[in-house]
Amino acid sequence: MGQLTGKHALVTGGARGLGAGMAEALAAAGASVMIGDILVELGQATAKAISDKGAKAGFVALDVTDEASWEKAVAATIAEVGGFDILINNAGVEITSLVIDVKPADLRRMCEVNIVGVALGMKHAFRAMKPGGPAGKGGAIVSIASVAATIAFPGIVGYSGTKSAVDRMTRVAAMEAGKLGYGVRVNCIYPGLVPTDMGMQLAGDVVAAGLFPSVEAAVGAVVEQTPLGRLGDVSEMADVVVFLCTDAARFITGAGIPVDGGMGT
Ligand SMILES: NC(=O)c1ccc[n+]([C@@H]2O[C@H](COP(=O)([O-])OP(=O)(O)OC[C@H]3O[C@@H](n4cnc5c(N)ncnc54)[C@H](O)[C@@H]3O)[C@@H](O)[C@H]2O)c1
């Protein structure tokens, strides 16, 4: 029996990268898992890979910026995997720019996905999980902020702002959930740089912005600032997410946990 046997999770942005790893880890811990993403074919393939290993897993098309899309995704999670106790607010976008070159459309896109998307996730999870809601058994929300919310790294002004918002929204949501008796714990993690599609794109983009001479130098600057002296990997983020969803974390809410090898120290 896994620590999450009998639990039901929705992982946004779970088609690839950190979200896919988190979905796999939640399933390995015993949870049934729904992947929600705008990447339909990849999301379906990731869900199939999880169900091929014996877990209950499904896919639902979800654009986290869209309220109606959330309503459908939550209903599909309850109907297809049998409940809704865990939300991983993982979907996110990063568009690199120096402050001096920043574009309103890029800032708005990051606000839409990283802030509006996470807040709507909290909203729909609370509505479904609280007593009397269609899932109704309480639960846990983990949002994926970033070390970018805790340090200053050049080239990511908009991204850092939106991830700082995720951090602060986590505290407010945890306070409301506690005060209003929803039975939902709300936490976030601050991952360090992980070489996913997004992580490697960022490393290339800060080179293109003229901040570093090469991708190796950009990655080297991150490693240099990291006490554990290396980048993190997907499983290291996923393990902490699983922990925050289990009963072992039953007295933890409103917290932001660095999973960054000490970079934000
Ligand atoms: N990789 C890193 O170094 C790193 C570090 C810190 C935090 N993070 C955060 O972790 C999360 C996952 O990052 P990743 O590296 O796996 O990125 P990724 O780009 O590899 O994957 C992101 C996923 O989110 C999905 N997505 C994007 N917009 C969406 C939307 N509107 N609705 C639904 N899904 C959407 C994408 O389709 C994709 O599957 C993000 O929130 C990111 O900001 C990543």
The ligand as a Tripos MOL2 file, in Angstrom:
@<TRIPOS>MOLECULE
LIG
   44    48     1     0     0
SMALL
NO_CHARGES

@<TRIPOS>ATOM
      1 N1         12.4400   23.4690  -15.1730 N.am      1 LIG1
      2 C1         12.8370   24.3230  -14.2560 C.2       1 LIG1
      3 O1         14.0180   24.6310  -14.1440 O.2       1 LIG1
      4 C2         11.8540   24.9190  -13.2870 C.ar      1 LIG1
      5 C3         12.3550   25.5510  -12.1400 C.ar      1 LIG1
      6 C4         11.4760   26.1180  -11.2390 C.ar      1 LIG1
      7 C5         10.1120   26.0430  -11.4560 C.ar      1 LIG1
      8 N2          9.6420   25.4260  -12.5960 N.ar      1 LIG1
      9 C6          8.2000   25.4010  -12.7710 C.3       1 LIG1
     10 O2          7.7850   24.0470  -12.8290 O.3       1 LIG1
     11 C7          6.6380   23.9330  -13.6720 C.3       1 LIG1
     12 C8          6.8930   22.8950  -14.7490 C.3       1 LIG1
     13 O3          8.0330   23.3000  -15.4980 O.3       1 LIG1
     14 P1          8.7390   22.3780  -16.6000 P.3       1 LIG1
     15 O4         10.1710   22.6520  -16.5110 O.co2     1 LIG1
     16 O5          8.2540   20.9960  -16.5140 O.co2     1 LIG1
     17 O6          8.1710   23.1050  -17.9330 O.3       1 LIG1
     18 P2          7.7510   22.4980  -19.3410 P.3       1 LIG1
     19 O7          7.6400   23.6660  -20.2610 O.co2     1 LIG1
     20 O8          8.6470   21.3770  -19.7240 O.co2     1 LIG1
     21 O9          6.2810   21.9170  -19.0590 O.3       1 LIG1
     22 C9          5.2330   22.7840  -18.7390 C.3       1 LIG1
     23 C10         3.9280   22.0960  -19.0430 C.3       1 LIG1
     24 O10         2.8710   23.0370  -18.7830 O.3       1 LIG1
     25 C11         1.9530   22.9790  -19.8590 C.3       1 LIG1
     26 N3          1.1980   24.2300  -19.9880 N.ar      1 LIG1
     27 C12         1.6570   25.4390  -20.3820 C.ar      1 LIG1
     28 N4          0.6420   26.3240  -20.4440 N.ar      1 LIG1
     29 C13        -0.4670   25.6690  -20.0600 C.ar      1 LIG1
     30 C14        -1.8330   26.0410  -19.9130 C.ar      1 LIG1
     31 N5         -2.2600   27.2830  -20.2150 N.pl3     1 LIG1
     32 N6         -2.7080   25.1160  -19.4630 N.ar      1 LIG1
     33 C15        -2.3090   23.8490  -19.1950 C.ar      1 LIG1
     34 N7         -1.0370   23.4310  -19.3450 N.ar      1 LIG1
     35 C16        -0.1310   24.3350  -19.7660 C.ar      1 LIG1
     36 C17         2.8340   22.7090  -21.0690 C.3       1 LIG1
     37 O11         2.0700   22.2290  -22.1780 O.3       1 LIG1
     38 C18         3.7970   21.6870  -20.5220 C.3       1 LIG1
     39 O12         3.3150   20.3730  -20.6270 O.3       1 LIG1
     40 C19         6.3610   25.3350  -14.2160 C.3       1 LIG1
     41 O13         5.3970   25.9910  -13.4240 O.3       1 LIG1
     42 C20         7.7110   26.0070  -14.0500 C.3       1 LIG1
     43 O14         7.5930   27.4140  -13.9870 O.3       1 LIG1
     44 C21        10.4860   24.8600  -13.5010 C.ar      1 LIG1
@<TRIPOS>BOND
     1     1     2 1
     2     2     3 2
     3     2     4 1
     4     4     5 ar
     5     4    44 ar
     6     5     6 ar
     7     6     7 ar
     8     7     8 ar
     9     8     9 1
    10     8    44 ar
    11     9    10 1
    12     9    42 1
    13    10    11 1
    14    11    12 1
    15    11    40 1
    16    12    13 1
    17    13    14 1
    18    14    15 2
    19    14    16 1
    20    14    17 1
    21    17    18 1
    22    18    19 2
    23    18    20 1
    24    18    21 1
    25    21    22 1
    26    22    23 1
    27    23    24 1
    28    23    38 1
    29    24    25 1
    30    25    26 1
    31    25    36 1
    32    26    27 ar
    33    26    35 ar
    34    27    28 ar
    35    28    29 ar
    36    29    30 ar
    37    29    35 ar
    38    30    31 1
    39    30    32 ar
    40    32    33 ar
    41    33    34 ar
    42    34    35 ar
    43    36    37 1
    44    36    38 1
    45    38    39 1
    46    40    41 1
    47    40    42 1
    48    42    43 1
@<TRIPOS>SUBSTRUCTURE
     1 LIG1         1 GROUP 0 **** ****
